[in-house]
């Protein structure tokens, strides 16, 4: 069907309000923490009722662009990669649960991402970072017989390595990916009976980061994740 013959869809009033609020934020160069007009002021300015204003505000808050608290004027939100990823979580869950190809893509992407994270961590680590990683490994060793605690500490190790990289995007992505796997594919991040092997692999990654050997850290991380992916594939074949 020719695009020009398609009926023009009527736009929701709240969508128009949302766009105007976004334009105001941009045109007035508002920064995180800056106040927006009150509900009443927006109603008067745009010539619409309270429901359209509230629906637009809720939509903007849901995607992390503004914050709205009862009895206060709305504010421009502080940027947050974690919040953005939380908004994507439900969509990711649906896609990855019903698509083997997407799940394989995620596993491949995780290896590529965390390999480079380990490389950056080895280059940028501080003495405090090393002490923190050592403490996590000690706790993980103590929790070897407790699978849920062991898995949580497994995630803590990967997330701490990601924070050492100094890249907030990579850190948020690592947290989101591990959290999703732990919730819906726990056997991809922790396999009962393999705790000792996983701990030894973590120790090798730690030692490479401590030695500031970027190539070794990247290789040890790749070996660790590829081993886990291969085992998952064998168990679910």
Backbone as CSV, one residue per row, in Angstrom:
resi,resn,N_x,N_y,N_z,CA_x,CA_y,CA_z,C_x,C_y,C_z
1,UNK,0.844,-1.186,0.000,0.000,0.000,0.000,0.888,1.248,0.000
2,UNK,0.530,2.215,-0.843,1.283,3.463,-0.902,1.167,4.207,0.420
3,UNK,2.300,4.736,0.904,2.307,5.443,2.188,1.317,6.594,2.177
4,UNK,1.182,7.271,1.037,0.311,8.450,0.977,-1.160,8.095,1.108
5,UNK,-1.514,6.805,0.878,-2.908,6.387,0.995,-3.256,5.895,2.392
6,UNK,-2.244,5.761,3.262,-2.511,5.309,4.621,-3.221,6.403,5.408
7,UNK,-4.159,6.020,6.260,-4.852,7.032,7.063,-3.909,7.678,8.060
8,UNK,-4.085,8.967,8.300,-3.270,9.678,9.276,-3.800,9.355,10.670
9,UNK,-2.905,8.851,11.505,-3.313,8.498,12.859,-3.335,9.737,13.740
10,UNK,-4.377,9.848,14.529,-4.481,10.972,15.456,-3.507,10.776,16.613
11,UNK,-2.764,11.809,16.904,-1.763,11.720,17.949,-2.391,11.913,19.321
12,UNK,-1.929,11.118,20.290,-2.422,11.278,21.651,-2.006,12.639,22.194
13,UNK,-2.898,13.257,22.961,-2.616,14.565,23.532,-1.391,14.517,24.437
14,UNK,-1.271,13.436,25.214,-0.140,13.340,26.139,1.190,13.247,25.389
15,UNK,1.183,12.649,24.184,2.410,12.582,23.389,2.836,13.972,22.949
16,UNK,1.879,14.791,22.588,2.189,16.170,22.205,2.742,16.947,23.394
17,UNK,2.133,16.734,24.564,2.618,17.394,25.780,4.043,16.942,26.091
18,UNK,4.287,15.642,25.984,5.624,15.100,26.259,6.658,15.748,25.350
19,UNK,6.336,15.876,24.065,7.281,16.476,23.123,7.538,17.942,23.456
20,UNK,6.514,18.649,23.870,6.691,20.061,24.211,7.546,20.230,25.472
21,UNK,7.375,19.333,26.429,8.205,19.402,27.636,9.659,19.128,27.269
22,UNK,9.884,18.138,26.423,11.246,17.841,25.986,11.856,19.032,25.243
23,UNK,11.056,19.669,24.396,11.549,20.854,23.681,11.907,21.968,24.656
24,UNK,11.120,22.115,25.703,11.405,23.154,26.694,12.715,22.854,27.424
25,UNK,12.915,21.588,27.777,14.172,21.212,28.432,15.357,21.536,27.532
26,UNK,15.214,21.207,26.237,16.303,21.456,25.290,16.499,22.946,25.023
27,UNK,15.413,23.654,24.722,15.516,25.067,24.343,15.977,25.950,25.493
28,UNK,15.579,25.599,26.716,15.988,26.386,27.887,17.304,25.892,28.480
29,UNK,17.885,24.868,27.829,19.169,24.296,28.270,19.122,23.914,29.753
30,UNK,18.035,23.255,30.143,17.891,22.839,31.532,18.845,21.691,31.840
31,UNK,19.412,21.699,33.035,20.392,20.716,33.460,19.798,19.794,34.524
32,UNK,20.423,18.630,34.776,19.930,17.743,35.834,19.762,18.490,37.146
33,UNK,18.580,18.330,37.751,18.274,19.011,39.002,17.479,20.284,38.821
34,UNK,17.458,20.838,37.596,16.691,22.061,37.344,15.195,21.760,37.421
35,UNK,14.453,22.739,37.919,13.013,22.562,38.087,12.269,22.832,36.784
36,UNK,11.203,22.061,36.592,10.274,22.292,35.488,9.050,23.024,36.027
37,UNK,8.231,23.611,35.154,6.998,24.247,35.631,6.100,23.251,36.350
38,UNK,5.254,23.756,37.214,4.313,22.905,37.946,3.236,22.375,37.008
39,UNK,2.472,21.402,37.501,1.354,20.871,36.720,0.422,21.982,36.271
40,UNK,0.071,22.852,37.205,-0.868,23.926,36.899,-0.300,24.868,35.843
41,UNK,0.984,25.182,35.969,1.610,26.072,34.985,1.648,25.428,33.603
42,UNK,1.925,24.128,33.548,1.944,23.439,32.262,0.542,23.352,31.665
43,UNK,-0.458,23.124,32.504,-1.838,23.096,32.027,-2.214,24.422,31.380
44,UNK,-1.832,25.499,32.028,-2.136,26.830,31.506,-1.347,27.125,30.242
45,UNK,-0.080,26.758,30.243,0.779,27.055,29.101,0.375,26.273,27.858
46,UNK,0.019,24.994,28.037,-0.297,24.148,26.890,-1.792,24.094,26.574
47,UNK,-2.621,24.603,27.486,-4.058,24.595,27.262,-4.665,23.210,27.278
48,UNK,-4.168,22.351,28.174,-4.694,20.989,28.287,-5.048,20.689,29.737
49,UNK,-5.723,19.570,29.951,-6.124,19.189,31.295,-5.043,18.436,32.047
50,UNK,-5.311,18.207,33.339,-4.340,17.538,34.204,-4.017,16.107,33.752
51,UNK,-5.001,15.307,33.266,-4.672,13.927,32.869,-3.583,13.862,31.797
52,UNK,-3.630,14.736,30.803,-2.624,14.721,29.735,-1.258,15.092,30.283
53,UNK,-1.224,16.060,31.200,0.046,16.466,31.809,0.627,15.313,32.617
54,UNK,-0.195,14.687,33.434,0.295,13.608,34.291,0.745,12.397,33.481
55,UNK,0.017,12.071,32.417,0.406,10.943,31.580,1.753,11.215,30.909
56,UNK,1.944,12.439,30.428,3.216,12.806,29.797,4.355,12.766,30.810
57,UNK,4.099,13.292,32.009,5.113,13.293,33.061,5.505,11.866,33.448
58,UNK,4.518,10.999,33.553,4.789,9.609,33.926,5.640,8.930,32.868
59,UNK,5.328,9.198,31.599,6.093,8.604,30.507,7.541,9.083,30.540
60,UNK,7.750,10.362,30.808,9.101,10.906,30.868,9.865,10.377,32.078
61,UNK,9.152,10.171,33.184,9.799,9.613,34.373,10.174,8.156,34.142
62,UNK,9.313,7.425,33.438,9.569,6.001,33.197,10.843,5.771,32.400
63,UNK,11.192,6.724,31.542,12.411,6.561,30.744,13.585,7.322,31.351
64,UNK,13.403,7.821,32.580,14.516,8.393,33.314,14.915,9.802,32.927
65,UNK,13.994,10.565,32.316,14.336,11.927,31.895,13.961,12.983,32.929
66,UNK,12.938,12.706,33.719,12.558,13.632,34.785,12.259,12.839,36.047
67,UNK,12.235,13.520,37.180,11.800,12.904,38.435,10.594,13.676,38.945
68,UNK,9.614,12.956,39.435,8.380,13.561,39.926,8.121,13.052,41.329
69,UNK,7.993,13.965,42.283,7.681,13.602,43.665,6.446,14.372,44.108
70,UNK,5.625,13.682,44.888,4.367,14.278,45.329,4.620,15.581,46.084
71,UNK,3.892,16.625,45.703,3.993,17.904,46.389,5.160,18.766,45.947
72,UNK,5.942,18.283,44.976,7.085,19.048,44.494,6.980,19.258,42.988
73,UNK,7.653,20.279,42.519,7.724,20.486,41.079,8.638,19.436,40.463
74,UNK,8.320,18.990,39.254,9.182,17.997,38.604,10.559,18.581,38.302
75,UNK,11.565,17.699,38.247,12.935,18.118,37.966,13.499,17.314,36.794
76,UNK,14.480,17.902,36.139,15.245,17.153,35.145,16.078,16.117,35.897
77,UNK,16.014,14.876,35.462,16.662,13.778,36.188,18.159,13.747,35.955
78,UNK,18.866,13.168,36.935,20.285,12.887,36.767,20.428,11.722,35.785
79,UNK,21.390,11.803,34.863,21.579,10.695,33.917,21.908,9.404,34.648
80,UNK,21.343,8.287,34.184,21.588,7.002,34.834,21.526,5.880,33.813
81,UNK,22.684,5.267,33.530,22.703,4.121,32.629,21.943,2.953,33.239
82,UNK,22.041,2.791,34.559,21.350,1.685,35.216,19.843,1.774,34.999
83,UNK,19.305,3.006,35.098,17.867,3.172,34.919,17.454,2.846,33.492
84,UNK,18.247,3.285,32.533,17.951,2.985,31.130,17.905,1.475,30.915
85,UNK,18.867,0.773,31.484,18.916,-0.674,31.310,17.765,-1.370,32.023
86,UNK,17.343,-0.821,33.156,16.186,-1.391,33.852,14.943,-1.292,32.977
87,UNK,14.813,-0.174,32.250,13.655,0.001,31.384,13.653,-1.020,30.246
88,UNK,14.859,-1.443,29.844,14.973,-2.415,28.756,14.850,-3.861,29.240
89,UNK,14.879,-4.051,30.551,14.963,-5.402,31.104,13.803,-6.299,30.673
90,UNK,12.571,-5.795,30.729,11.421,-6.623,30.375,11.443,-7.008,28.909
91,UNK,11.812,-6.049,28.053,11.908,-6.351,26.628,13.009,-7.372,26.375
92,UNK,14.156,-7.203,27.036,15.242,-8.156,26.894,14.804,-9.547,27.330
93,UNK,14.098,-9.612,28.431,13.659,-10.915,28.945,12.783,-11.622,27.915
94,UNK,11.857,-10.883,27.309,10.946,-11.482,26.329,11.719,-11.973,25.105
95,UNK,12.585,-11.105,24.570,13.336,-11.456,23.360,14.257,-12.642,23.601
96,UNK,15.011,-12.596,24.705,16.000,-13.631,24.955,15.372,-14.960,25.358
97,UNK,14.211,-14.894,26.006,13.538,-16.127,26.418,12.991,-16.887,25.219
98,UNK,12.578,-16.161,24.202,11.906,-16.795,23.066,12.756,-16.840,21.801
99,UNK,14.044,-16.555,21.928,14.900,-16.575,20.742,16.263,-17.150,21.103
100,UNK,16.517,-18.387,20.650,17.812,-19.010,20.912,18.939,-18.214,20.258
101,UNK,18.664,-17.673,19.080,19.688,-16.904,18.380,20.077,-15.672,19.184
102,UNK,19.106,-14.986,19.760,19.388,-13.792,20.556,20.167,-14.157,21.815
103,UNK,19.837,-15.301,22.408,20.547,-15.742,23.607,22.007,-16.042,23.274
104,UNK,22.240,-16.687,22.145,23.613,-16.951,21.725,24.362,-15.657,21.436
105,UNK,23.659,-14.691,20.847,24.278,-13.395,20.589,24.674,-12.706,21.890
106,UNK,23.821,-12.842,22.907,24.117,-12.227,24.195,25.360,-12.855,24.822
107,UNK,25.454,-14.178,24.760,26.618,-14.857,25.326,27.893,-14.430,24.603
108,UNK,27.812,-14.321,23.291,28.973,-13.890,22.512,29.355,-12.453,22.853
109,UNK,28.346,-11.593,22.961,28.603,-10.191,23.295,29.211,-10.060,24.681
110,UNK,28.757,-10.911,25.610,29.300,-10.851,26.968,30.789,-11.186,26.979
111,UNK,31.172,-12.204,26.207,32.585,-12.571,26.153,33.414,-11.414,25.598
112,UNK,32.955,-10.840,24.495,33.693,-9.724,23.890,33.794,-8.546,24.849
113,UNK,32.688,-8.233,25.516,32.649,-7.078,26.407,33.533,-7.292,27.637
114,UNK,33.362,-8.428,28.311,34.094,-8.623,29.563,35.577,-8.912,29.326
115,UNK,35.920,-9.405,28.141,37.334,-9.581,27.820,38.038,-8.230,27.798
116,UNK,37.414,-7.255,27.145,38.015,-5.918,27.082,37.936,-5.204,28.434
117,UNK,36.890,-5.498,29.202,36.788,-4.941,30.557,37.974,-5.414,31.403
118,UNK,38.290,-6.699,31.328,39.415,-7.239,32.095,40.719,-6.582,31.665
119,UNK,40.853,-6.330,30.383,42.058,-5.669,29.880,42.178,-4.262,30.484
120,UNK,41.072,-3.505,30.455,41.088,-2.157,31.026,41.343,-2.194,32.528
121,UNK,40.739,-3.186,33.196,40.915,-3.297,34.649,42.382,-3.513,35.006
122,UNK,43.065,-4.345,34.223,44.482,-4.594,34.491,45.310,-3.327,34.301
123,UNK,44.910,-2.503,33.354,45.655,-1.271,33.078,45.376,-0.181,34.108
124,UNK,44.188,-0.193,34.713,43.749,0.936,35.532,43.588,0.619,37.010
125,UNK,43.793,-0.599,37.421,43.486,-0.995,38.796,44.345,-0.215,39.800
126,UNK,43.774,-0.019,40.982,44.491,0.622,42.089,44.691,-0.401,43.199
127,UNK,45.416,-0.027,44.230,45.611,-0.942,45.366,44.274,-1.264,46.039
128,UNK,43.397,-0.261,46.112,42.077,-0.510,46.713,41.282,-1.508,45.877
129,UNK,41.353,-1.374,44.561,40.657,-2.313,43.683,41.127,-3.744,43.938
130,UNK,42.427,-3.914,44.061,42.992,-5.252,44.303,42.514,-5.795,45.643
131,UNK,42.500,-4.952,46.660,42.039,-5.390,47.977,40.565,-5.788,47.940
132,UNK,39.769,-5.020,47.200,38.339,-5.336,47.095,38.121,-6.668,46.387
133,UNK,38.841,-6.887,45.285,38.715,-8.155,44.564,39.164,-9.326,45.425
134,UNK,40.247,-9.142,46.155,40.744,-10.214,47.026,39.694,-10.562,48.089
135,UNK,39.049,-9.542,48.643,38.018,-9.784,49.662,36.837,-10.554,49.085
136,UNK,36.431,-10.205,47.868,35.326,-10.921,47.226,35.697,-12.388,47.014
137,UNK,36.911,-12.647,46.554,37.344,-14.024,46.318,37.407,-14.820,47.615
138,UNK,37.840,-14.175,48.693,37.878,-14.867,49.989,36.464,-15.245,50.436
139,UNK,35.527,-14.335,50.244,34.128,-14.614,50.611,33.553,-15.703,49.709
140,UNK,33.915,-15.673,48.446,33.407,-16.682,47.519,33.950,-18.061,47.875
141,UNK,35.220,-18.120,48.264,35.806,-19.401,48.680,35.085,-19.946,49.906
142,UNK,34.720,-19.059,50.828,34.021,-19.479,52.042,32.596,-19.931,51.745
143,UNK,32.039,-19.463,50.621,30.654,-19.791,50.268,30.571,-20.904,49.231
144,UNK,31.663,-21.637,49.043,31.710,-22.644,47.983,30.624,-23.707,48.135
145,UNK,30.231,-23.988,49.372,29.207,-25.015,49.608,27.793,-24.444,49.599
146,UNK,27.679,-23.143,49.417,26.370,-22.483,49.419,26.141,-21.863,48.049
147,UNK,25.439,-22.592,47.185,25.320,-22.188,45.781,24.733,-20.786,45.577
148,UNK,23.626,-20.405,46.252,23.081,-19.052,46.037,24.075,-17.949,46.413
149,UNK,24.735,-18.108,47.572,25.716,-17.105,47.984,26.901,-17.088,47.030
150,UNK,27.309,-18.259,46.597,28.441,-18.355,45.675,28.119,-17.620,44.371
151,UNK,26.884,-17.795,43.863,26.494,-17.147,42.615,26.439,-15.627,42.778
152,UNK,25.916,-15.165,43.913,25.864,-13.725,44.156,27.267,-13.126,44.185
153,UNK,28.197,-13.833,44.803,29.570,-13.352,44.868,30.262,-13.471,43.513
154,UNK,29.840,-14.435,42.716,30.337,-14.537,41.346,29.993,-13.253,40.591
155,UNK,28.737,-12.828,40.726,28.317,-11.586,40.087,29.057,-10.385,40.635
156,UNK,29.279,-10.377,41.962,29.999,-9.267,42.589,31.412,-9.152,42.035
157,UNK,32.047,-10.295,41.767,33.406,-10.280,41.215,33.416,-9.648,39.826
158,UNK,32.515,-10.109,38.967,32.475,-9.576,37.597,32.120,-8.089,37.591
159,UNK,31.189,-7.701,38.461,30.794,-6.302,38.498,31.903,-5.417,39.059
160,UNK,32.672,-5.933,40.003,33.781,-5.143,40.556,34.885,-4.966,39.519
161,UNK,35.156,-6.020,38.748,36.128,-5.887,37.656,35.654,-4.825,36.667
162,UNK,34.358,-4.824,36.377,33.814,-3.840,35.439,33.970,-2.420,35.972
163,UNK,33.753,-2.224,37.265,33.908,-0.879,37.830,35.358,-0.419,37.766
164,UNK,36.289,-1.357,37.904,37.706,-1.009,37.827,38.039,-0.454,36.447
165,UNK,37.314,-0.904,35.426,37.579,-0.424,34.064,37.404,1.086,33.951
166,UNK,36.594,1.659,34.854,36.373,3.093,34.833,35.353,3.542,33.806
167,UNK,34.700,2.589,33.141,33.719,2.916,32.109,32.324,2.626,32.641
168,UNK,31.544,3.693,32.873,30.227,3.538,33.489,29.269,2.748,32.613
169,UNK,29.379,2.883,31.295,28.497,2.137,30.393,28.775,0.640,30.498
170,UNK,30.055,0.275,30.439,30.421,-1.133,30.541,30.042,-1.709,31.895
171,UNK,30.202,-0.912,32.948,29.852,-1.375,34.284,28.356,-1.653,34.391
172,UNK,27.540,-0.738,33.872,26.087,-0.921,33.915,25.655,-2.113,33.078
173,UNK,26.263,-2.275,31.909,25.918,-3.403,31.042,26.281,-4.734,31.694
174,UNK,27.443,-4.784,32.340,27.852,-6.015,33.016,26.855,-6.393,34.100
175,UNK,26.457,-5.399,34.891,25.472,-5.642,35.953,24.164,-6.148,35.364
176,UNK,23.684,-5.489,34.304,22.402,-5.852,33.707,22.425,-7.255,33.120
177,UNK,23.494,-7.588,32.405,23.587,-8.897,31.764,23.680,-10.009,32.813
178,UNK,24.533,-9.823,33.807,24.669,-10.864,34.832,23.361,-11.023,35.614
179,UNK,22.719,-9.905,35.947,21.465,-9.970,36.696,20.399,-10.707,35.901
180,UNK,20.322,-10.437,34.603,19.330,-11.115,33.767,19.607,-12.615,33.731
181,UNK,20.869,-12.981,33.520,21.210,-14.402,33.459,20.943,-15.102,34.787
182,UNK,21.282,-14.433,35.892,21.083,-15.034,37.216,19.603,-15.274,37.493
183,UNK,18.746,-14.412,36.972,17.307,-14.554,37.211,16.662,-15.615,36.324
184,UNK,17.046,-15.645,35.056,16.307,-16.449,34.089,17.105,-17.579,33.464
185,UNK,18.425,-17.548,33.599,19.265,-18.644,33.111,20.415,-18.831,34.092
186,UNK,20.077,-19.178,35.314,21.091,-19.268,36.374,22.199,-20.246,36.024
187,UNK,21.868,-21.287,35.234,22.890,-22.271,34.893,23.915,-21.731,33.899
188,UNK,23.688,-20.508,33.396,24.677,-19.886,32.523,25.766,-19.185,33.323
189,UNK,25.490,-18.874,34.586,26.469,-18.160,35.398,26.953,-18.974,36.600
190,UNK,26.267,-20.071,36.912,26.687,-20.889,38.046,26.177,-22.313,37.867
191,UNK,27.108,-23.265,37.889,26.742,-24.666,37.725,27.135,-25.442,38.975
192,UNK,26.171,-26.037,39.685,26.495,-26.819,40.886,27.549,-27.873,40.577
193,UNK,28.553,-27.946,41.447,29.628,-28.900,41.262,30.839,-28.325,40.546
194,UNK,30.655,-27.105,39.987,31.755,-26.474,39.261,32.301,-25.264,40.012
195,UNK,31.917,-25.129,41.277,32.338,-23.960,42.040,33.859,-23.840,42.152
196,UNK,34.516,-24.964,42.398,35.973,-24.934,42.572,36.673,-24.465,41.301
197,UNK,36.208,-24.954,40.155,36.791,-24.546,38.876,36.555,-23.059,38.622
198,UNK,35.335,-22.606,38.870,35.008,-21.190,38.678,35.866,-20.304,39.565
199,UNK,36.044,-20.736,40.815,36.849,-19.965,41.761,38.307,-19.893,41.304
200,UNK,38.833,-21.011,40.812,40.214,-21.025,40.312,40.373,-20.092,39.112
201,UNK,39.350,-20.048,38.252,39.406,-19.164,37.088,39.349,-17.697,37.518
202,UNK,38.512,-17.416,38.502,38.476,-16.059,39.047,39.834,-15.669,39.622
203,UNK,40.462,-16.612,40.319,41.772,-16.350,40.914,42.799,-16.015,39.830
204,UNK,42.729,-16.714,38.716,43.665,-16.455,37.618,43.437,-15.074,37.017
205,UNK,42.170,-14.702,36.884,41.842,-13.365,36.374,42.360,-12.307,37.341
206,UNK,42.119,-12.539,38.617,42.577,-11.616,39.651,44.094,-11.428,39.601
207,UNK,44.810,-12.520,39.497,46.279,-12.452,39.501,46.796,-11.665,38.297
208,UNK,46.147,-11.831,37.151,46.566,-11.093,35.967,46.283,-9.594,36.127
209,UNK,45.130,-9.270,36.723,44.801,-7.868,36.962,45.777,-7.271,37.977
210,UNK,46.058,-8.031,39.027,46.992,-7.548,40.050,48.369,-7.286,39.440
211,UNK,48.797,-8.148,38.529,50.106,-8.005,37.895,50.094,-6.954,36.786
212,UNK,48.924,-6.382,36.521,48.747,-5.389,35.453,49.154,-5.959,34.092
213,UNK,48.873,-7.245,33.913,49.131,-7.921,32.637,47.820,-7.927,31.851
214,UNK,47.642,-6.922,31.014,46.367,-6.732,30.312,46.051,-7.890,29.375
215,UNK,47.036,-8.372,28.635,46.800,-9.480,27.710,46.361,-10.742,28.449
216,UNK,47.045,-11.030,29.552,46.702,-12.227,30.327,45.316,-12.093,30.952
217,UNK,44.990,-10.912,31.468,43.675,-10.697,32.080,42.568,-10.913,31.061
218,UNK,42.770,-10.380,29.858,41.770,-10.550,28.800,41.627,-12.017,28.418
219,UNK,42.742,-12.725,28.284,42.702,-14.136,27.893,42.062,-14.992,28.975
220,UNK,42.405,-14.732,30.236,41.837,-15.516,31.333,40.326,-15.302,31.428
221,UNK,39.886,-14.066,31.211,38.449,-13.795,31.241,37.751,-14.497,30.083
222,UNK,38.342,-14.449,28.890,37.749,-15.122,27.732,37.666,-16.628,27.963
223,UNK,38.732,-17.211,28.498,38.730,-18.648,28.781,37.629,-19.003,29.777
224,UNK,37.482,-18.185,30.802,36.483,-18.419,31.845,35.068,-18.405,31.273
225,UNK,34.746,-17.391,30.497,33.393,-17.250,29.968,33.110,-18.255,28.861
226,UNK,34.092,-18.523,28.027,33.887,-19.510,26.960,33.701,-20.911,27.532
227,UNK,34.416,-21.218,28.601,34.224,-22.510,29.263,32.807,-22.626,29.797
228,UNK,32.312,-21.570,30.422,30.953,-21.584,30.967,29.923,-21.707,29.855
229,UNK,30.132,-21.009,28.737,29.198,-21.079,27.613,29.187,-22.469,26.995
230,UNK,30.363,-23.086,26.863,30.450,-24.437,26.302,29.735,-25.434,27.187
231,UNK,29.931,-25.319,28.498,29.274,-26.232,29.437,27.764,-26.063,29.384
232,UNK,27.289,-24.813,29.293,25.856,-24.564,29.198,25.289,-25.210,27.940
233,UNK,26.008,-25.064,26.836,25.547,-25.633,25.574,25.451,-27.152,25.651
234,UNK,26.451,-27.788,26.270,26.454,-29.248,26.392,25.289,-29.740,27.257
235,UNK,25.005,-28.993,28.318,23.943,-29.413,29.238,22.553,-29.234,28.632
236,UNK,22.438,-28.295,27.694,21.120,-27.993,27.124,20.981,-28.466,25.686
237,UNK,21.921,-29.288,25.254,21.858,-29.811,23.869,20.741,-30.820,23.745
